[in-house]
Amino acid sequence: MSDTSAGRPPAEPPPAAPGEADAPRPLSFWDGRGELVIGLIMLALAGVLLAGTLGMDVIGEGGPLGPQGAGWFVAVLAAATGALLTASSLRRSPERRRAAAAAERTNWRAVGLVMLGIAAFSALIDTVGWLVMATLMFATVATGLGNRNLLRNLTVGFVMAAVVQIVFSGMLGLNLPSGVLGGL
């Protein structure tokens, strides 16, 4: 039987020592620095993309819209984004880091859906094909990031995948994997 059921108020916890409640725990280097991790991942990705682009075996001169053009563009974009995120994280004051650390909660459902979309795309693009997998990946990632309108996600994903397919095939002469739609 609890104290409240007997008509007595519950026992209060002992008072905190002076200054104990006011003193926040010391911040570790990583508290409130989630964007630093993402920035460093983006910089590493930019390095991998740069190495891959430089190592491409290109026949003839592709120019800025050739096979290496997209690699350079994405590598520069990833490097700039990574550098800005890293600098922003390192400049953040301890008070803002403490507030961010207290407010941060990982949405594992979103992380899982985004990772599932990317992993499925990578694993199945050759057998299923670009158009289908890019559409499904866009819809999965958009849903994971919070858009609950699945029909719109699929439609936008299909339109974007089709435009990329047309640009690569028709304008650049590069064939993306056709997969199950190859015989149509």
C-alpha positions as CSV (number, residue, x, y, z in Angstrom):
1,M,0.0,0.0,0.0
2,S,1.4,3.4,-1.0
3,D,1.7,6.5,1.2
4,T,-0.9,8.3,-0.8
5,S,-3.6,5.6,-0.4
6,A,-3.2,5.9,3.4
7,G,-4.0,9.7,3.2
8,R,-0.5,10.8,3.7
9,P,1.5,12.8,1.1
10,P,4.3,10.9,-0.6
11,A,7.8,11.4,0.8
12,E,9.8,14.1,-0.9
13,P,13.3,13.4,-2.2
14,P,16.1,14.9,-0.1
15,P,17.1,18.4,-1.2
16,A,20.0,18.7,-3.7
17,A,23.3,20.1,-2.4
18,P,23.8,23.8,-3.1
19,G,24.9,24.3,-6.7
20,E,24.3,20.6,-7.6
21,A,21.1,21.2,-9.6
22,D,22.4,24.3,-11.3
23,A,25.7,22.7,-12.5
24,P,25.1,21.1,-15.9
25,R,27.2,18.0,-16.7
26,P,30.3,18.8,-18.7
27,L,30.0,18.5,-22.4
28,S,31.9,15.9,-24.2
29,F,33.4,16.9,-27.6
30,W,30.6,15.0,-29.4
31,D,27.6,16.3,-27.5
32,G,25.4,18.4,-29.9
33,R,27.7,17.7,-32.8
34,G,25.7,15.4,-35.0
35,E,26.2,17.7,-37.9
36,L,30.0,17.3,-37.5
37,V,29.6,13.6,-38.1
38,I,27.5,14.2,-41.2
39,G,30.0,16.8,-42.4
40,L,32.9,14.4,-42.0
41,I,31.0,11.7,-43.8
42,M,30.3,14.1,-46.6
43,L,34.0,15.1,-46.9
44,A,34.9,11.4,-47.0
45,L,32.3,10.8,-49.7
46,A,33.6,13.7,-51.7
47,G,37.1,12.1,-51.5
48,V,35.8,8.8,-52.7
49,L,33.9,10.5,-55.5
50,L,36.9,12.5,-56.5
51,A,39.1,9.3,-56.6
52,G,36.5,7.5,-58.7
53,T,36.1,10.4,-61.1
54,L,39.9,10.7,-61.6
55,G,40.2,7.0,-62.1
56,M,37.5,6.8,-64.8
57,D,38.6,5.4,-68.1
58,V,37.0,7.8,-70.5
59,I,37.2,7.4,-74.3
60,G,37.6,10.7,-76.1
61,E,36.8,14.0,-74.5
62,G,33.5,14.2,-72.6
63,G,33.7,17.8,-71.7
64,P,31.7,19.2,-68.7
65,L,28.7,17.1,-69.6
66,G,30.6,13.9,-70.3
67,P,30.8,10.9,-68.0
68,Q,33.2,12.7,-65.6
69,G,31.1,15.9,-65.4
70,A,28.5,14.5,-63.1
71,G,31.2,13.0,-60.8
72,W,33.0,16.3,-60.5
73,F,29.8,18.2,-59.8
74,V,28.7,15.8,-57.1
75,A,32.2,15.6,-55.6
76,V,32.4,19.4,-55.4
77,L,28.9,19.7,-54.0
78,A,29.6,17.0,-51.3
79,A,32.9,18.7,-50.4
80,A,31.3,22.1,-50.0
81,T,28.4,20.8,-48.0
82,G,30.8,18.8,-45.8
83,A,33.1,21.7,-45.2
84,L,30.2,24.0,-44.3
85,L,28.6,21.5,-41.9
86,T,32.0,20.8,-40.2
87,A,32.8,24.5,-39.8
88,S,29.3,25.3,-38.5
89,S,29.6,22.5,-35.9
90,L,33.0,23.5,-34.7
91,R,32.0,27.2,-34.3
92,R,28.9,26.4,-32.2
93,S,29.0,27.8,-28.7
94,P,28.8,25.4,-25.6
95,E,25.4,26.8,-24.7
96,R,24.0,26.0,-28.2
97,R,25.7,22.6,-28.2
98,R,24.1,21.8,-24.8
99,A,20.7,22.8,-26.0
100,A,21.1,20.8,-29.2
101,A,22.3,17.8,-27.2
102,A,19.3,18.0,-25.0
103,A,16.9,18.3,-27.9
104,E,18.4,15.7,-30.2
105,R,16.5,12.5,-30.6
106,T,17.3,10.0,-33.3
107,N,14.3,9.0,-35.5
108,W,15.3,5.4,-36.2
109,R,12.3,4.8,-38.4
110,A,13.4,7.5,-40.7
111,V,17.0,6.4,-40.7
112,G,15.9,2.8,-41.4
113,L,13.7,3.7,-44.3
114,V,16.3,5.9,-45.9
115,M,19.0,3.2,-45.5
116,L,16.6,0.6,-46.8
117,G,15.8,2.6,-49.9
118,I,19.5,3.2,-50.7
119,A,20.5,-0.4,-50.0
120,A,17.7,-1.8,-52.1
121,F,18.6,0.6,-54.9
122,S,22.2,-0.4,-54.8
123,A,21.5,-4.1,-54.6
124,L,18.7,-4.3,-57.2
125,I,19.5,-1.7,-59.9
126,D,21.1,-4.1,-62.3
127,T,18.3,-6.7,-62.1
128,V,15.2,-4.5,-61.7
129,G,16.5,-1.5,-63.6
130,W,17.1,2.2,-63.2
131,L,13.6,3.5,-63.8
132,V,11.9,1.2,-61.3
133,M,14.6,1.3,-58.6
134,A,15.1,5.1,-58.8
135,T,11.4,5.6,-58.4
136,L,11.2,3.3,-55.4
137,M,14.3,4.7,-53.8
138,F,12.9,8.3,-54.1
139,A,9.5,7.2,-52.7
140,T,11.2,5.3,-49.8
141,V,13.5,8.2,-48.9
142,A,10.8,10.8,-49.1
143,T,8.5,8.7,-46.9
144,G,11.3,8.2,-44.4
145,L,12.0,11.9,-44.3
146,G,8.3,12.6,-43.4
147,N,6.3,12.9,-46.6
148,R,3.3,10.6,-46.1
149,N,1.7,11.0,-49.5
150,L,2.9,7.7,-51.1
151,L,1.3,8.3,-54.5
152,R,2.9,11.7,-54.9
153,N,6.3,10.3,-53.8
154,L,6.0,7.6,-56.4
155,T,4.9,10.0,-59.1
156,V,7.7,12.6,-58.4
157,G,10.2,9.8,-58.2
158,F,9.1,8.3,-61.5
159,V,9.2,11.7,-63.3
160,M,12.7,12.5,-61.9
161,A,14.0,9.0,-62.8
162,A,12.5,9.3,-66.3
163,V,14.1,12.7,-66.9
164,V,17.5,11.4,-65.7
165,Q,17.0,8.4,-68.0
166,I,16.2,10.6,-71.0
167,V,19.2,12.9,-70.3
168,F,21.7,10.0,-69.9
169,S,20.4,8.0,-72.8
170,G,19.3,10.6,-75.3
171,M,21.7,13.5,-74.6
172,L,24.8,11.8,-73.3
173,G,24.5,8.4,-75.0
174,L,25.0,6.5,-71.8
175,N,22.7,3.6,-71.0
176,L,21.4,3.1,-67.5
177,P,20.4,-0.4,-66.4
178,S,17.1,-1.3,-68.0
179,G,16.4,-4.4,-65.9
180,V,12.9,-5.9,-66.2
181,L,11.9,-3.2,-68.6
182,G,14.6,-4.0,-71.1
183,G,12.5,-6.2,-73.3
184,L,9.7,-3.7,-73.7
